[in-house]
Amino acid sequence: MSMEGRLDPSDASALRERVVRLEQELAQRERELAEHRREIRALHEREAQLLEIEAEQKRLAAVTENSSDFIGIASMEGVAQYLNEAGRELVGLEASELPRVTIGSFFFPDDLPYIEQHIMPATMEHGRWVGEFRFRHFKTGAAIPVLYNSFLIRDPETGEPMALATVTADLTERKRAEEERVRLKDEMIRVQAATLRELSTPLLRISDRAVIMPLIGAVDSSRAAAVLERLLQGVSAEQSRVVILDITGVSNVDSHVADALIRTAKAVRLLGAQMVLTGIRPEVAQILVALGVDLGSIVTMGSLQSGIAFALSQPR
């Protein structure tokens, strides 16, 4: 390179090759972002499927006469008289054990006060109680989430209560679907957040010792922190000696942005790298001067191209 700072033909050719590689890296980044978007669409589709599963389970729960539900009958004293096969399988009860079972046996001791004080009085007063509750598995002691539907069987002639009955639906799969939907939603948010971070703070390597981060749009305190974190991670991971921060596309430059630039330069220097600030427009330069910002520790270049040329000219 000459004393005037111009590139000789060989350097210009190398620069063009690196710019081409930079463009290829940008294209690769766009393909990666497209893949992220496809993943997000897949998560949306999966969530819609889970919602459909939940709707189907609600429809099944509404068909109370379906024999796949827990169907049980007990005397008015609470002694079990009948429990269908699906019900016995649900709670792990043998048919031979049924005569010795009461309504309270299907529940946890901690739940009995609520049953005695709320569910049974509501059933006797209104003829029915419906709500989400839990059964106790007789063999394992595990909790089984259910839609518990307790109601009275009345004498068709006198209207007097004859027995207590229930048509109860197992909500285990529904609960799992809800948990899966929450997990997928959290994953979708994580992917979206990662995509946004990549879009707002891209870090591109232009050589084995230099990286560049172009900033576009407004820079607030939150984004400034993200820029600093991303830069420091990149410098450490890439073992970079030169970091180019291009602010050509930054829409606002105030004291907060200027302070962020200085803090970023100091942090980069602590990692053994040098920061180059490019894209300082005339109006931005005037603002920095008016704010009294000292950029003495930062190499400044008018354009991104000149910053890249500077970075590539540094010794290895």
Phi and psi in degrees as GROMACS dihedral restraints (atoms count N, CA, C in turn):
[ dihedral_restraints ]
;  ai    aj    ak    al  type     phi  dphi    fc
    3     4     5     6     1   -76.9    20    10
    4     5     6     7     1   172.4    20    10
    6     7     8     9     1   -64.1    20    10
    7     8     9    10     1   -27.4    20    10
    9    10    11    12     1   -78.3    20    10
   10    11    12    13     1    -1.4    20    10
   12    13    14    15     1    84.6    20    10
   13    14    15    16     1    10.5    20    10
   15    16    17    18     1   -85.7    20    10
   16    17    18    19     1   151.7    20    10
   18    19    20    21     1   -88.2    20    10
   19    20    21    22     1   137.1    20    10
   21    22    23    24     1   -77.0    20    10
   22    23    24    25     1   168.0    20    10
   24    25    26    27     1   -54.2    20    10
   25    26    27    28     1   -41.2    20    10
   27    28    29    30     1   -66.1    20    10
   28    29    30    31     1   -40.4    20    10
   30    31    32    33     1   -66.2    20    10
   31    32    33    34     1   -39.2    20    10
   33    34    35    36     1   -62.4    20    10
   34    35    36    37     1   -40.8    20    10
   36    37    38    39     1   -64.4    20    10
   37    38    39    40     1   -42.6    20    10
   39    40    41    42     1   -64.2    20    10
   40    41    42    43     1   -37.8    20    10
   42    43    44    45     1   -64.0    20    10
   43    44    45    46     1   -42.7    20    10
   45    46    47    48     1   -62.1    20    10
   46    47    48    49     1   -40.7    20    10
   48    49    50    51     1   -61.6    20    10
   49    50    51    52     1   -40.8    20    10
   51    52    53    54     1   -69.8    20    10
   52    53    54    55     1   -35.9    20    10
   54    55    56    57     1   -63.1    20    10
   55    56    57    58     1   -40.7    20    10
   57    58    59    60     1   -61.0    20    10
   58    59    60    61     1   -44.5    20    10
   60    61    62    63     1   -62.5    20    10
   61    62    63    64     1   -37.5    20    10
   63    64    65    66     1   -62.3    20    10
   64    65    66    67     1   -42.6    20    10
   66    67    68    69     1   -63.1    20    10
   67    68    69    70     1   -38.8    20    10
   69    70    71    72     1   -65.2    20    10
   70    71    72    73     1   -39.7    20    10
   72    73    74    75     1   -64.4    20    10
   73    74    75    76     1   -39.0    20    10
   75    76    77    78     1   -63.4    20    10
   76    77    78    79     1   -40.6    20    10
   78    79    80    81     1   -63.6    20    10
   79    80    81    82     1   -40.6    20    10
   81    82    83    84     1   -62.0    20    10
   82    83    84    85     1   -41.2    20    10
   84    85    86    87     1   -61.6    20    10
   85    86    87    88     1   -39.9    20    10
   87    88    89    90     1   -63.4    20    10
   88    89    90    91     1   -38.6    20    10
   90    91    92    93     1   -65.9    20    10
   91    92    93    94     1   -38.5    20    10
   93    94    95    96     1   -65.0    20    10
   94    95    96    97     1   -40.0    20    10
   96    97    98    99     1   -65.4    20    10
   97    98    99   100     1   -38.0    20    10
   99   100   101   102     1   -61.9    20    10
  100   101   102   103     1   -38.6    20    10
  102   103   104   105     1   -64.7    20    10
  103   104   105   106     1   -39.8    20    10
  105   106   107   108     1   -60.0    20    10
  106   107   108   109     1   -42.0    20    10
  108   109   110   111     1   -64.3    20    10
  109   110   111   112     1   -38.2    20    10
  111   112   113   114     1   -63.5    20    10
  112   113   114   115     1   -38.3    20    10
  114   115   116   117     1   -63.6    20    10
  115   116   117   118     1   -40.2    20    10
  117   118   119   120     1   -64.8    20    10
  118   119   120   121     1   -41.8    20    10
  120   121   122   123     1   -62.0    20    10
  121   122   123   124     1   -39.1    20    10
  123   124   125   126     1   -63.6    20    10
  124   125   126   127     1   -38.4    20    10
  126   127   128   129     1   -65.1    20    10
  127   128   129   130     1   -39.6    20    10
  129   130   131   132     1   -60.3    20    10
  130   131   132   133     1   -44.7    20    10
  132   133   134   135     1   -63.5    20    10
  133   134   135   136     1   -41.5    20    10
  135   136   137   138     1   -63.9    20    10
  136   137   138   139     1   -40.2    20    10
  138   139   140   141     1   -64.1    20    10
  139   140   141   142     1   -40.2    20    10
  141   142   143   144     1   -61.9    20    10
  142   143   144   145     1   -39.0    20    10
  144   145   146   147     1   -63.2    20    10
  145   146   147   148     1   -41.2    20    10
  147   148   149   150     1   -66.0    20    10
  148   149   150   151     1   -36.9    20    10
  150   151   152   153     1   -63.7    20    10
  151   152   153   154     1   -38.4    20    10
  153   154   155   156     1   -66.0    20    10
  154   155   156   157     1   -38.1    20    10
  156   157   158   159     1   -61.6    20    10
  157   158   159   160     1   -43.4    20    10
  159   160   161   162     1   -63.4    20    10
  160   161   162   163     1   -40.9    20    10
  162   163   164   165     1   -63.7    20    10
  163   164   165   166     1   -40.6    20    10
  165   166   167   168     1   -63.7    20    10
  166   167   168   169     1   -40.0    20    10
  168   169   170   171     1   -64.9    20    10
  169   170   171   172     1   -35.5    20    10
  171   172   173   174     1   -65.9    20    10
  172   173   174   175     1   -40.2    20    10
  174   175   176   177     1   -63.5    20    10
  175   176   177   178     1   -40.0    20    10
  177   178   179   180     1   -64.6    20    10
  178   179   180   181     1   -39.3    20    10
  180   181   182   183     1   -64.8    20    10
  181   182   183   184     1   -29.3    20    10
  183   184   185   186     1   -73.7    20    10
  184   185   186   187     1   -23.4    20    10
  186   187   188   189     1   -85.9    20    10
  187   188   189   190     1    78.0    20    10
  189   190   191   192     1   -67.2    20    10
  190   191   192   193     1   -23.1    20    10
  192   193   194   195     1   -80.8    20    10
  193   194   195   196     1    -3.3    20    10
  195   196   197   198     1   -66.5    20    10
  196   197   198   199     1   128.2    20    10
  198   199   200   201     1   -71.3    20    10
  199   200   201   202     1    -9.4    20    10
  201   202   203   204     1   -75.6    20    10
  202   203   204   205     1   -11.9    20    10
  204   205   206   207     1   -83.8    20    10
  205   206   207   208     1   165.8    20    10
  207   208   209   210     1   -73.4    20    10
  208   209   210   211     1   114.2    20    10
  210   211   212   213     1  -121.0    20    10
  211   212   213   214     1   117.5    20    10
  213   214   215   216     1  -136.8    20    10
  214   215   216   217     1   152.6    20    10
  216   217   218   219     1  -133.3    20    10
  217   218   219   220     1   137.5    20    10
  219   220   221   222     1  -135.2    20    10
  220   221   222   223     1   157.6    20    10
  222   223   224   225     1   -68.8    20    10
  223   224   225   226     1   167.6    20    10
  225   226   227   228     1   -63.9    20    10
  226   227   228   229     1   -18.0    20    10
  228   229   230   231     1   -85.6    20    10
  229   230   231   232     1    -3.7    20    10
  231   232   233   234     1    91.8    20    10
  232   233   234   235     1    11.9    20    10
  234   235   236   237     1   -88.3    20    10
  235   236   237   238     1   128.8    20    10
  237   238   239   240     1   -64.2    20    10
  238   239   240   241     1   134.4    20    10
  240   241   242   243     1  -115.6    20    10
  241   242   243   244     1   -31.3    20    10
  243   244   245   246     1  -153.4    20    10
  244   245   246   247     1   141.1    20    10
  246   247   248   249     1  -148.7    20    10
  247   248   249   250     1   123.9    20    10
  249   250   251   252     1   -70.7    20    10
  250   251   252   253     1   170.0    20    10
  252   253   254   255     1   -60.8    20    10
  253   254   255   256     1   -42.0    20    10
  255   256   257   258     1   -60.8    20    10
  256   257   258   259     1   -39.0    20    10
  258   259   260   261     1   -66.3    20    10
  259   260   261   262     1   -42.6    20    10
  261   262   263   264     1   -64.2    20    10
  262   263   264   265     1   -39.7    20    10
  264   265   266   267     1   -65.1    20    10
  265   266   267   268     1   -36.8    20    10
  267   268   269   270     1   -62.0    20    10
  268   269   270   271     1   -43.1    20    10
  270   271   272   273     1  -103.5    20    10
  271   272   273   274     1     4.0    20    10
  273   274   275   276     1    69.4    20    10
  274   275   276   277     1    43.4    20    10
  276   277   278   279     1  -112.8    20    10
  277   278   279   280     1   133.8    20    10
  279   280   281   282     1   -83.3    20    10
  280   281   282   283     1   149.3    20    10
  282   283   284   285     1   -59.7    20    10
  283   284   285   286     1   -36.1    20    10
  285   286   287   288     1   -67.5    20    10
  286   287   288   289     1   -19.8    20    10
  288   289   290   291     1   -85.7    20    10
  289   290   291   292     1   -14.2    20    10
  291   292   293   294     1   -57.1    20    10
  292   293   294   295     1   -43.7    20    10
  294   295   296   297     1   -59.6    20    10
  295   296   297   298     1   -20.7    20    10
  297   298   299   300     1   -98.2    20    10
  298   299   300   301     1     8.9    20    10
  300   301   302   303     1  -104.3    20    10
  301   302   303   304     1   140.2    20    10
  303   304   305   306     1  -113.4    20    10
  304   305   306   307     1   170.5    20    10
  306   307   308   309     1   -57.8    20    10
  307   308   309   310     1   -41.6    20    10
  309   310   311   312     1   -63.2    20    10
  310   311   312   313     1   -21.1    20    10
  312   313   314   315     1   -66.3    20    10
  313   314   315   316     1   -22.6    20    10
  315   316   317   318     1   -81.8    20    10
  316   317   318   319     1    -5.2    20    10
  318   319   320   321     1  -120.7    20    10
  319   320   321   322     1   163.2    20    10
  321   322   323   324     1   -76.7    20    10
  322   323   324   325     1   146.4    20    10
  324   325   326   327     1   -53.5    20    10
  325   326   327   328     1   -36.2    20    10
  327   328   329   330     1   -66.4    20    10
  328   329   330   331     1   -22.7    20    10
  330   331   332   333     1   -89.7    20    10
  331   332   333   334     1   -14.5    20    10
  333   334   335   336     1   -60.1    20    10
  334   335   336   337     1   -41.4    20    10
  336   337   338   339     1   -57.5    20    10
  337   338   339   340     1   -39.4    20    10
  339   340   341   342     1   -67.1    20    10
  340   341   342   343     1   -40.3    20    10
  342   343   344   345     1   -61.8    20    10
  343   344   345   346     1   -46.4    20    10
  345   346   347   348     1   -70.5    20    10
  346   347   348   349     1   -32.5    20    10
  348   349   350   351     1   -94.4    20    10
  349   350   351   352     1   -21.8    20    10
  351   352   353   354     1  -125.1    20    10
  352   353   354   355     1   -56.0    20    10
  354   355   356   357     1   -66.8    20    10
  355   356   357   358     1   -51.3    20    10
  357   358   359   360     1   -65.9    20    10
  358   359   360   361     1   -44.4    20    10
  360   361   362   363     1   -60.0    20    10
  361   362   363   364     1   -39.8    20    10
  363   364   365   366     1   -65.9    20    10
  364   365   366   367     1   -38.9    20    10
  366   367   368   369     1   -64.1    20    10
  367   368   369   370     1   -43.5    20    10
  369   370   371   372     1   -68.6    20    10
  370   371   372   373     1   -37.6    20    10
  372   373   374   375     1   -78.7    20    10
  373   374   375   376     1   -44.7    20    10
  375   376   377   378     1  -105.6    20    10
  376   377   378   379     1    -7.2    20    10
  378   379   380   381     1    87.2    20    10
  379   380   381   382     1    -6.3    20    10
  381   382   383   384     1  -163.3    20    10
  382   383   384   385     1   147.8    20    10
  384   385   386   387     1  -138.3    20    10
  385   386   387   388     1   128.8    20    10
  387   388   389   390     1  -130.4    20    10
  388   389   390   391     1   132.2    20    10
  390   391   392   393     1  -179.4    20    10
  391   392   393   394     1   167.3    20    10
  393   394   395   396     1   -76.0    20    10
  394   395   396   397     1   133.9    20    10
  396   397   398   399     1  -148.6    20    10
  397   398   399   400     1  -159.5    20    10
  399   400   401   402     1  -146.0    20    10
  400   401   402   403     1   143.6    20    10
  402   403   404   405     1  -100.3    20    10
  403   404   405   406     1   166.0    20    10
  405   406   407   408     1  -111.2    20    10
  406   407   408   409     1   127.8    20    10
  408   409   410   411     1   -73.3    20    10
  409   410   411   412     1   127.6    20    10
  411   412   413   414     1   -65.1    20    10
  412   413   414   415     1   -32.3    20    10
  414   415   416   417     1   -92.9    20    10
  415   416   417   418     1   -43.9    20    10
  417   418   419   420     1   -96.6    20    10
  418   419   420   421     1   -19.9    20    10
  420   421   422   423     1    76.9    20    10
  421   422   423   424     1     7.4    20    10
  423   424   425   426     1   -73.8    20    10
  424   425   426   427     1   151.6    20    10
  426   427   428   429     1   -83.3    20    10
  427   428   429   430     1   135.6    20    10
  429   430   431   432     1  -118.0    20    10
  430   431   432   433     1   110.1    20    10
  432   433   434   435     1   -69.0    20    10
  433   434   435   436     1   132.8    20    10
  435   436   437   438     1  -140.4    20    10
  436   437   438   439     1   159.4    20    10
  438   439   440   441     1   -96.7    20    10
  439   440   441   442     1   100.8    20    10
  441   442   443   444     1   -88.1    20    10
  442   443   444   445     1   122.8    20    10
  444   445   446   447     1  -121.0    20    10
  445   446   447   448     1    96.8    20    10
  447   448   449   450     1  -100.6    20    10
  448   449   450   451     1   131.5    20    10
  450   451   452   453     1  -149.7    20    10
  451   452   453   454     1   165.5    20    10
  453   454   455   456     1   -93.7    20    10
  454   455   456   457     1   142.3    20    10
  456   457   458   459     1  -101.9    20    10
  457   458   459   460     1   120.5    20    10
  459   460   461   462     1  -106.4    20    10
  460   461   462   463     1   152.0    20    10
  462   463   464   465     1   -64.1    20    10
  463   464   465   466     1   124.4    20    10
  465   466   467   468     1   -63.6    20    10
  466   467   468   469     1   -21.4    20    10
  468   469   470   471     1   -92.8    20    10
  469   470   471   472     1   -47.6    20    10
  471   472   473   474     1   -94.9    20    10
  472   473   474   475     1   -21.3    20    10
  474   475   476   477     1    79.7    20    10
  475   476   477   478     1     1.9    20    10
  477   478   479   480     1   -77.5    20    10
  478   479   480   481     1   144.6    20    10
  480   481   482   483     1   -61.1    20    10
  481   482   483   484     1   131.7    20    10
  483   484   485   486     1  -107.0    20    10
  484   485   486   487     1   -34.1    20    10
  486   487   488   489     1  -161.1    20    10
  487   488   489   490     1   165.7    20    10
  489   490   491   492     1  -104.0    20    10
  490   491   492   493     1   138.7    20    10
  492   493   494   495     1  -138.0    20    10
  493   494   495   496     1   163.9    20    10
  495   496   497   498     1  -149.4    20    10
  496   497   498   499     1   140.9    20    10
  498   499   500   501     1  -122.2    20    10
  499   500   501   502     1   101.6    20    10
  501   502   503   504     1  -113.6    20    10
  502   503   504   505     1   135.3    20    10
  504   505   506   507     1  -103.6    20    10
  505   506   507   508     1   137.4    20    10
  507   508   509   510     1   -76.1    20    10
  508   509   510   511     1   125.1    20    10
  510   511   512   513     1  -105.3    20    10
  511   512   513   514     1    13.3    20    10
  513   514   515   516     1   -57.3    20    10
  514   515   516   517     1   -50.0    20    10
  516   517   518   519     1   -65.2    20    10
  517   518   519   520     1   -37.4    20    10
  519   520   521   522     1   -62.0    20    10
  520   521   522   523     1   -44.2    20    10
  522   523   524   525     1   -63.4    20    10
  523   524   525   526     1   -39.8    20    10
  525   526   527   528     1   -63.6    20    10
  526   527   528   529     1   -40.4    20    10
  528   529   530   531     1   -63.2    20    10
  529   530   531   532     1   -40.1    20    10
  531   532   533   534     1   -63.5    20    10
  532   533   534   535     1   -43.2    20    10
  534   535   536   537     1   -64.1    20    10
  535   536   537   538     1   -40.7    20    10
  537   538   539   540     1   -65.3    20    10
  538   539   540   541     1   -39.5    20    10
  540   541   542   543     1   -64.4    20    10
  541   542   543   544     1   -40.8    20    10
  543   544   545   546     1   -63.0    20    10
  544   545   546   547     1   -42.3    20    10
  546   547   548   549     1   -63.1    20    10
  547   548   549   550     1   -43.5    20    10
  549   550   551   552     1   -65.5    20    10
  550   551   552   553     1   -37.9    20    10
  552   553   554   555     1   -63.4    20    10
  553   554   555   556     1   -44.2    20    10
  555   556   557   558     1   -61.5    20    10
  556   557   558   559     1   -40.6    20    10
  558   559   560   561     1   -65.9    20    10
  559   560   561   562     1   -39.5    20    10
  561   562   563   564     1   -63.4    20    10
  562   563   564   565     1   -42.1    20    10
  564   565   566   567     1   -63.1    20    10
  565   566   567   568     1   -40.1    20    10
  567   568   569   570     1   -63.9    20    10
  568   569   570   571     1   -43.8    20    10
  570   571   572   573     1   -64.8    20    10
  571   572   573   574     1   -41.9    20    10
  573   574   575   576     1   -63.0    20    10
  574   575   576   577     1   -43.2    20    10
  576   577   578   579     1   -63.2    20    10
  577   578   579   580     1   -41.9    20    10
  579   580   581   582     1   -64.4    20    10
  580   581   582   583     1   -39.4    20    10
  582   583   584   585     1   -64.1    20    10
  583   584   585   586     1   -43.6    20    10
  585   586   587   588     1   -63.9    20    10
  586   587   588   589     1   -38.7    20    10
  588   589   590   591     1   -63.5    20    10
  589   590   591   592     1   -40.3    20    10
  591   592   593   594     1   -64.7    20    10
  592   593   594   595     1   -38.9    20    10
  594   595   596   597     1   -69.9    20    10
  595   596   597   598     1   -39.5    20    10
  597   598   599   600     1   -85.5    20    10
  598   599   600   601     1   -25.4    20    10
  600   601   602   603     1  -135.1    20    10
  601   602   603   604     1    63.1    20    10
  603   604   605   606     1   -71.6    20    10
  604   605   606   607     1   139.9    20    10
  606   607   608   609     1  -122.1    20    10
  607   608   609   610     1   117.2    20    10
  609   610   611   612     1  -118.7    20    10
  610   611   612   613     1   135.9    20    10
  612   613   614   615     1   -91.2    20    10
  613   614   615   616     1   129.4    20    10
  615   616   617   618     1  -108.7    20    10
  616   617   618   619     1   -10.9    20    10
  618   619   620   621     1  -159.6    20    10
  619   620   621   622     1   179.7    20    10
  621   622   623   624     1   -72.2    20    10
  622   623   624   625     1    -9.9    20    10
  624   625   626   627     1  -128.6    20    10
  625   626   627   628     1     6.1    20    10
  627   628   629   630     1  -137.0    20    10
  628   629   630   631     1   141.2    20    10
  630   631   632   633     1  -130.6    20    10
  631   632   633   634     1   161.1    20    10
  633   634   635   636     1  -135.4    20    10
  634   635   636   637     1   140.1    20    10
  636   637   638   639     1  -127.0    20    10
  637   638   639   640     1   107.2    20    10
  639   640   641   642     1   -85.4    20    10
  640   641   642   643     1   130.8    20    10
  642   643   644   645     1  -106.4    20    10
  643   644   645   646     1   136.5    20    10
  645   646   647   648     1  -133.7    20    10
  646   647   648   649     1   137.1    20    10
  648   649   650   651     1    92.9    20    10
  649   650   651   652     1  -164.1    20    10
  651   652   653   654     1   -78.3    20    10
  652   653   654   655     1   148.8    20    10
  654   655   656   657     1  -122.8    20    10
  655   656   657   658     1   108.8    20    10
  657   658   659   660     1  -104.2    20    10
  658   659   660   661     1  -174.1    20    10
  660   661   662   663     1   -63.7    20    10
  661   662   663   664     1   -38.2    20    10
  663   664   665   666     1   -65.0    20    10
  664   665   666   667     1   -46.0    20    10
  666   667   668   669     1   -69.8    20    10
  667   668   669   670     1   -35.1    20    10
  669   670   671   672     1   -60.2    20    10
  670   671   672   673     1   -40.0    20    10
  672   673   674   675     1   -65.3    20    10
  673   674   675   676     1   -38.8    20    10
  675   676   677   678     1   -65.6    20    10
  676   677   678   679     1   -39.5    20    10
  678   679   680   681     1   -61.8    20    10
  679   680   681   682     1   -46.6    20    10
  681   682   683   684     1   -61.3    20    10
  682   683   684   685     1   -45.9    20    10
  684   685   686   687     1   -62.1    20    10
  685   686   687   688     1   -46.1    20    10
  687   688   689   690     1   -64.5    20    10
  688   689   690   691     1   -41.9    20    10
  690   691   692   693     1   -62.9    20    10
  691   692   693   694     1   -46.8    20    10
  693   694   695   696     1   -65.7    20    10
  694   695   696   697     1   -39.4    20    10
  696   697   698   699     1   -62.6    20    10
  697   698   699   700     1   -42.6    20    10
  699   700   701   702     1   -66.6    20    10
  700   701   702   703     1   -42.8    20    10
  702   703   704   705     1   -62.0    20    10
  703   704   705   706     1   -42.8    20    10
  705   706   707   708     1   -67.2    20    10
  706   707   708   709     1   -43.7    20    10
  708   709   710   711     1   -70.3    20    10
  709   710   711   712     1   -39.5    20    10
  711   712   713   714     1   -89.3    20    10
  712   713   714   715     1    -7.9    20    10
  714   715   716   717     1    55.0    20    10
  715   716   717   718     1    44.6    20    10
  717   718   719   720     1   -77.7    20    10
  718   719   720   721     1   147.7    20    10
  720   721   722   723     1  -102.8    20    10
  721   722   723   724     1   -23.5    20    10
  723   724   725   726     1  -131.8    20    10
  724   725   726   727     1   133.5    20    10
  726   727   728   729     1  -123.0    20    10
  727   728   729   730     1   120.3    20    10
  729   730   731   732     1   -99.5    20    10
  730   731   732   733     1   122.2    20    10
  732   733   734   735     1  -111.3    20    10
  733   734   735   736     1   108.9    20    10
  735   736   737   738     1   -98.2    20    10
  736   737   738   739     1   120.6    20    10
  738   739   740   741     1  -110.7    20    10
  739   740   741   742     1    24.1    20    10
  741   742   743   744     1   -56.3    20    10
  742   743   744   745     1   -40.8    20    10
  744   745   746   747     1   -92.7    20    10
  745   746   747   748     1     7.3    20    10
  747   748   749   750     1   -74.8    20    10
  748   749   750   751     1   125.9    20    10
  750   751   752   753     1   -82.0    20    10
  751   752   753   754     1   -25.6    20    10
  753   754   755   756     1  -134.9    20    10
  754   755   756   757     1   138.3    20    10
  756   757   758   759     1  -131.6    20    10
  757   758   759   760     1   113.4    20    10
  759   760   761   762     1  -131.1    20    10
  760   761   762   763     1  -168.0    20    10
  762   763   764   765     1   -63.3    20    10
  763   764   765   766     1   -34.3    20    10
  765   766   767   768     1   -66.7    20    10
  766   767   768   769     1   -42.1    20    10
  768   769   770   771     1   -66.0    20    10
  769   770   771   772     1   -43.8    20    10
  771   772   773   774     1   -61.1    20    10
  772   773   774   775     1   -43.0    20    10
  774   775   776   777     1   -62.2    20    10
  775   776   777   778     1   -39.7    20    10
  777   778   779   780     1   -63.6    20    10
  778   779   780   781     1   -39.4    20    10
  780   781   782   783     1   -62.9    20    10
  781   782   783   784     1   -42.9    20    10
  783   784   785   786     1   -66.5    20    10
  784   785   786   787     1   -44.5    20    10
  786   787   788   789     1   -63.4    20    10
  787   788   789   790     1   -38.4    20    10
  789   790   791   792     1   -64.3    20    10
  790   791   792   793     1   -43.5    20    10
  792   793   794   795     1   -61.8    20    10
  793   794   795   796     1   -40.6    20    10
  795   796   797   798     1   -65.2    20    10
  796   797   798   799     1   -44.0    20    10
  798   799   800   801     1   -64.4    20    10
  799   800   801   802     1   -41.6    20    10
  801   802   803   804     1   -62.6    20    10
  802   803   804   805     1   -40.2    20    10
  804   805   806   807     1   -65.2    20    10
  805   806   807   808     1   -34.1    20    10
  807   808   809   810     1   -64.5    20    10
  808   809   810   811     1   -23.9    20    10
  810   811   812   813     1   -89.9    20    10
  811   812   813   814     1     6.8    20    10
  813   814   815   816     1    85.2    20    10
  814   815   816   817     1    16.4    20    10
  816   817   818   819     1  -117.1    20    10
  817   818   819   820     1   165.2    20    10
  819   820   821   822     1  -114.9    20    10
  820   821   822   823     1   134.0    20    10
  822   823   824   825     1   -97.2    20    10
  823   824   825   826     1   135.9    20    10
  825   826   827   828     1  -116.1    20    10
  826   827   828   829     1   123.6    20    10
  828   829   830   831     1  -101.3    20    10
  829   830   831   832     1   121.1    20    10
  831   832   833   834     1  -122.5    20    10
  832   833   834   835     1   164.8    20    10
  834   835   836   837     1    80.6    20    10
  835   836   837   838     1    26.1    20    10
  837   838   839   840     1   -79.8    20    10
  838   839   840   841     1   107.1    20    10
  840   841   842   843     1   -75.8    20    10
  841   842   843   844     1   160.2    20    10
  843   844   845   846     1   -54.4    20    10
  844   845   846   847     1   -43.2    20    10
  846   847   848   849     1   -67.3    20    10
  847   848   849   850     1   -31.8    20    10
  849   850   851   852     1   -69.3    20    10
  850   851   852   853     1   -41.5    20    10
  852   853   854   855     1   -59.3    20    10
  853   854   855   856     1   -41.5    20    10
  855   856   857   858     1   -63.5    20    10
  856   857   858   859     1   -40.6    20    10
  858   859   860   861     1   -64.0    20    10
  859   860   861   862     1   -43.4    20    10
  861   862   863   864     1   -63.9    20    10
  862   863   864   865     1   -39.0    20    10
  864   865   866   867     1   -65.7    20    10
  865   866   867   868     1   -44.2    20    10
  867   868   869   870     1   -62.4    20    10
  868   869   870   871     1   -33.4    20    10
  870   871   872   873     1   -79.7    20    10
  871   872   873   874     1    -8.9    20    10
  873   874   875   876     1    70.9    20    10
  874   875   876   877     1    29.9    20    10
  876   877   878   879     1   -76.4    20    10
  877   878   879   880     1   129.9    20    10
  879   880   881   882     1   -95.1    20    10
  880   881   882   883     1   107.0    20    10
  882   883   884   885     1  -102.2    20    10
  883   884   885   886     1    25.1    20    10
  885   886   887   888     1   -62.8    20    10
  886   887   888   889     1   -26.6    20    10
  888   889   890   891     1   -88.4    20    10
  889   890   891   892     1     1.0    20    10
  891   892   893   894     1  -117.7    20    10
  892   893   894   895     1   132.5    20    10
  894   895   896   897     1   -76.3    20    10
  895   896   897   898     1   126.5    20    10
  897   898   899   900     1  -114.8    20    10
  898   899   900   901     1   139.8    20    10
  900   901   902   903     1  -133.0    20    10
  901   902   903   904     1   147.7    20    10
  903   904   905   906     1   -71.5    20    10
  904   905   906   907     1   -32.4    20    10
  906   907   908   909     1  -132.3    20    10
  907   908   909   910     1   160.6    20    10
  909   910   911   912     1   -64.0    20    10
  910   911   912   913     1   -38.3    20    10
  912   913   914   915     1   -61.0    20    10
  913   914   915   916     1   -43.4    20    10
  915   916   917   918     1   -67.8    20    10
  916   917   918   919     1   -33.3    20    10
  918   919   920   921     1   -66.1    20    10
  919   920   921   922     1   -40.5    20    10
  921   922   923   924     1   -64.7    20    10
  922   923   924   925     1   -42.4    20    10
  924   925   926   927     1   -60.9    20    10
  925   926   927   928     1   -40.8    20    10
  927   928   929   930     1   -62.7    20    10
  928   929   930   931     1   -46.0    20    10
  930   931   932   933     1   -62.2    20    10
  931   932   933   934     1   -40.0    20    10
  933   934   935   936     1   -74.8    20    10
  934   935   936   937     1   -18.3    20    10
  936   937   938   939     1   -87.1    20    10
  937   938   939   940     1    -8.2    20    10
  939   940   941   942     1   -72.9    20    10
  940   941   942   943     1   143.8    20    10
  942   943   944   945     1   -65.7    20    10
  943   944   945   946     1   150.9    20    10
